[in-house]
Amino acid sequence: MNRRLVLGMVAVALLTMGAGCTGFFGGISDEQLDREQNYSDLRDSDADVAMELSSGNVINSGEFRAVYDLNGTEELSLHRSTIYRDEPLQIHSVRYWYPNGTEVTGSELEVSQGRSATTVAVPDENGTLAFSGEAGRKTFRLPAYVDGSYEVTLPENHRTTNFLFGDVSPNGAEREIVDGQERLYWEEIEADRTISLRYYLARDIPVFLGLIGIAVLLGGIGIGYYYRQVKRLQEQREQFGIDVDADDDSDGGGPPGLL
């Protein structure tokens, strides 16, 4: 093959890959940054960071809303850790409030997305930042990007208290139920920790216990039926005189019918 043709094909491939990478890491659109979202309830929280989770379904994952009192933080590096590496956190509905309450939309902030993090720079380190993102259907895992107190509200009628189906990390969270929603509160979480939750729909527990009861009942019926069949077979063997232990020769003779 012509050498120039080969070099040309390589150059085209590199340009295509570069364009793809640029598109993938090109940032978040203004439409996503400015998407409508209500954060007023979370801003009323006394915690430095307040979050609320919404439940997902079979098709869609859940979402979270989060509000951060920055308390001297000028920039947040938002990421999620996977088995292999850190990935940029996909966010939308970004809002920022100056200390005097003036609101700024996400497209007016410096938001950039790289290979390992989404970076949000704010104009005043003592303001408040809010954004939304994806949560799991029954799980939630997110680094604590700033030091301080944290409050996380679970979806309605969901709980973490059952040790088989629920889990909360870090330990030491205070729990309370407010209007049917479980609320977790940590007095202090350091920025190098990760909040990890596993939760369940409260009505699923009786259903699960009912299924276990049915399984035990059916198992008991099956065992009883098998036992009765074995007993019946033994009785039939005894009636025909074939239920004799071949090793038992205490009478000095063989089984009936044999000399």
matplotlib code that plots the C-alpha trace (Angstrom):
import matplotlib.pyplot as plt

x = [0.0, 1.2, 3.0, 1.4, -2.1, -1.3, -0.1, -3.2, -5.5, -3.7, -4.0, -7.7, -8.2, -6.3, -8.4, -11.6, -10.6, -9.6, -13.0, -14.7, -12.8, -13.5, -17.2, -17.2, -15.4, -16.6, -18.6, -22.3, -24.7, -26.3, -29.7, -28.6, -27.0, -30.1, -32.8, -35.6, -35.4, -36.7, -34.2, -36.1, -36.8, -33.2, -31.9, -34.1, -32.1, -29.7, -27.1, -24.1, -25.1, -28.7, -29.7, -33.0, -33.3, -36.1, -36.9, -36.3, -38.1, -37.3, -36.6, -35.1, -32.7, -33.5, -32.2, -30.8, -30.9, -28.1, -27.4, -24.0, -23.1, -19.6, -18.1, -14.9, -14.8, -14.1, -14.2, -15.8, -14.3, -17.3, -16.6, -17.7, -15.3, -15.6, -13.6, -11.2, -11.0, -12.7, -15.3, -16.9, -20.2, -23.0, -25.0, -27.8, -30.0, -27.0, -27.7, -25.6, -26.6, -24.4, -24.4, -26.9, -29.3, -28.8, -29.3, -27.1, -27.9, -25.4, -24.6, -23.3, -20.8, -17.4, -18.3, -15.9, -15.8, -12.6, -11.7, -12.0, -14.1, -16.7, -15.3, -17.5, -15.9, -18.0, -17.6, -17.9, -16.5, -19.2, -22.2, -24.4, -24.2, -27.0, -27.1, -28.9, -27.7, -28.4, -28.9, -29.4, -32.8, -32.2, -28.7, -26.9, -23.1, -21.5, -18.2, -18.6, -17.1, -16.9, -16.4, -19.5, -22.8, -24.9, -28.6, -30.0, -33.7, -34.7, -37.6, -41.1, -41.8, -38.2, -36.0, -32.5, -33.1, -33.4, -29.9, -30.5, -31.8, -30.5, -27.1, -25.7, -22.1, -20.5, -21.8, -23.2, -26.1, -29.2, -32.4, -35.9, -39.1, -40.6, -43.8, -43.2, -39.6, -36.5, -34.0, -30.4, -28.2, -24.4, -23.0, -19.7, -18.4, -14.9, -14.4, -12.4, -15.3, -18.0, -21.7, -23.1, -26.7, -28.7, -32.5, -35.7, -39.4, -41.0, -43.9, -41.4, -40.5, -43.9, -44.0, -40.6, -41.5, -44.7, -42.8, -40.4, -43.5, -45.0, -41.6, -41.3, -44.9, -44.5, -41.2, -42.9, -45.7, -43.2, -41.2, -44.4, -45.5, -42.1, -42.1, -45.5, -44.5, -41.4, -43.5, -46.0, -43.2, -41.8, -45.2, -45.6, -42.1, -43.0, -46.3, -44.4, -41.7, -38.8, -38.1, -35.3, -31.8, -29.4, -26.7, -28.9, -28.2, -29.0, -31.6, -29.0, -31.2, -31.6, -34.4, -37.8, -38.1, -34.3, -32.6]
y = [0.0, 3.5, 5.0, 8.4, 6.7, 4.9, 8.1, 9.9, 7.2, 7.4, 11.2, 11.0, 8.4, 10.5, 13.6, 11.5, 10.2, 13.7, 15.1, 12.3, 13.0, 16.7, 16.0, 13.6, 15.9, 19.1, 20.0, 20.3, 22.2, 25.5, 23.8, 21.2, 23.7, 26.0, 23.2, 24.1, 22.8, 23.8, 24.0, 26.2, 23.4, 22.3, 25.8, 26.0, 23.2, 23.9, 21.5, 22.7, 20.2, 19.1, 16.5, 14.8, 11.6, 10.6, 6.9, 5.3, 2.5, -0.5, 1.7, 4.9, 5.6, 7.9, 11.5, 13.6, 17.3, 18.9, 22.3, 23.2, 26.1, 26.6, 28.2, 29.3, 26.9, 28.6, 25.5, 22.1, 19.1, 16.8, 13.2, 9.6, 6.8, 3.5, 0.3, 1.6, 5.4, 8.6, 9.8, 13.3, 13.8, 14.4, 17.4, 19.6, 22.4, 24.3, 27.3, 29.7, 32.2, 35.1, 35.7, 38.5, 36.1, 37.0, 34.0, 33.0, 30.1, 27.4, 28.8, 32.0, 30.1, 28.5, 24.9, 22.6, 18.8, 16.8, 13.1, 12.6, 15.5, 18.2, 21.5, 24.3, 27.6, 30.2, 34.0, 34.2, 31.5, 32.1, 31.6, 28.6, 26.1, 23.7, 21.0, 17.8, 14.4, 10.7, 8.4, 4.6, 3.0, 1.8, 3.0, 6.3, 7.0, 10.4, 11.8, 14.5, 17.4, 19.8, 19.5, 20.1, 18.7, 16.7, 15.9, 13.4, 12.8, 9.5, 9.0, 8.7, 5.4, 4.2, 3.1, 2.0, 0.4, -3.3, -4.8, -7.1, -4.5, -1.2, 0.3, 3.7, 4.9, 6.7, 5.4, 7.6, 9.1, 10.3, 9.1, 10.6, 10.2, 13.4, 13.3, 9.6, 10.2, 9.0, 11.7, 11.1, 13.6, 13.7, 16.4, 16.3, 14.6, 15.3, 15.9, 12.8, 10.5, 9.1, 8.9, 5.5, 4.4, 1.3, 1.6, -0.2, 0.4, -0.3, -2.3, -4.7, -6.3, -7.8, -9.0, -10.6, -12.3, -13.5, -15.1, -16.7, -18.1, -19.5, -21.1, -22.7, -23.9, -25.4, -27.0, -28.5, -29.9, -31.4, -32.9, -34.3, -35.8, -37.4, -38.8, -40.4, -41.9, -43.4, -44.9, -46.3, -47.9, -49.5, -50.8, -52.4, -54.0, -55.4, -56.9, -58.7, -59.8, -58.1, -55.6, -57.7, -56.4, -58.5, -58.2, -59.6, -63.4, -63.9, -66.7, -68.6, -68.6, -66.5, -64.3, -65.8, -67.8, -68.6, -71.8]
z = [0.0, -0.7, 2.3, 1.8, 1.8, 5.0, 6.7, 5.5, 7.0, 10.3, 10.4, 9.7, 12.4, 14.9, 14.0, 14.4, 17.8, 18.9, 17.8, 19.6, 22.8, 22.5, 22.1, 25.1, 27.4, 25.9, 29.0, 30.0, 27.8, 29.0, 28.7, 31.2, 33.5, 33.5, 33.7, 36.1, 39.6, 43.0, 45.9, 48.3, 50.8, 50.9, 51.4, 54.6, 56.2, 59.0, 57.7, 55.7, 52.9, 52.4, 49.9, 48.9, 46.9, 44.6, 43.8, 40.5, 38.7, 36.6, 33.6, 35.1, 37.9, 40.8, 41.1, 43.9, 44.6, 46.7, 48.2, 49.6, 51.9, 50.6, 53.7, 52.1, 49.1, 45.8, 43.6, 43.7, 41.9, 41.4, 40.6, 41.3, 41.9, 40.0, 40.2, 37.6, 38.1, 39.0, 36.5, 36.1, 37.9, 35.4, 36.8, 35.8, 37.2, 38.6, 40.8, 42.8, 45.4, 46.6, 50.4, 49.8, 48.1, 44.4, 42.2, 39.3, 36.9, 35.9, 32.5, 34.2, 36.2, 35.2, 34.7, 33.0, 32.5, 32.2, 32.2, 35.9, 37.3, 36.7, 38.1, 39.3, 40.2, 42.0, 42.3, 46.1, 48.4, 51.0, 48.7, 48.2, 45.3, 44.2, 41.6, 40.7, 39.4, 39.0, 41.9, 41.9, 42.1, 45.7, 46.3, 46.6, 46.7, 46.5, 47.9, 50.6, 48.6, 51.5, 55.3, 57.5, 58.6, 56.2, 55.9, 53.4, 53.0, 51.4, 49.0, 50.5, 52.4, 51.9, 54.9, 55.7, 59.1, 58.1, 58.2, 55.3, 52.9, 54.3, 55.0, 55.9, 55.7, 57.5, 60.7, 63.4, 61.5, 63.4, 62.0, 62.1, 60.0, 58.7, 56.7, 55.8, 54.7, 56.6, 57.2, 58.1, 59.8, 60.4, 62.6, 60.8, 57.7, 56.3, 52.6, 52.1, 53.1, 50.9, 51.7, 50.8, 51.3, 50.5, 51.1, 50.4, 50.1, 53.6, 52.1, 50.5, 53.9, 54.6, 51.0, 51.4, 54.7, 53.1, 50.2, 52.7, 54.6, 51.4, 50.5, 53.9, 53.8, 50.3, 51.4, 54.4, 52.3, 49.9, 52.7, 54.3, 51.0, 50.4, 53.9, 53.4, 50.1, 51.8, 54.6, 52.2, 50.2, 53.3, 54.3, 50.8, 51.1, 54.4, 53.1, 50.3, 52.6, 50.9, 53.6, 55.1, 56.0, 53.9, 56.5, 59.3, 59.4, 63.1, 62.3, 60.3, 57.2, 54.1, 53.0, 52.5, 49.3, 49.2, 50.4]

ax = plt.figure().add_subplot(projection="3d")
ax.plot(x, y, z, "-o")
ax.set_aspect("equal")
plt.show()
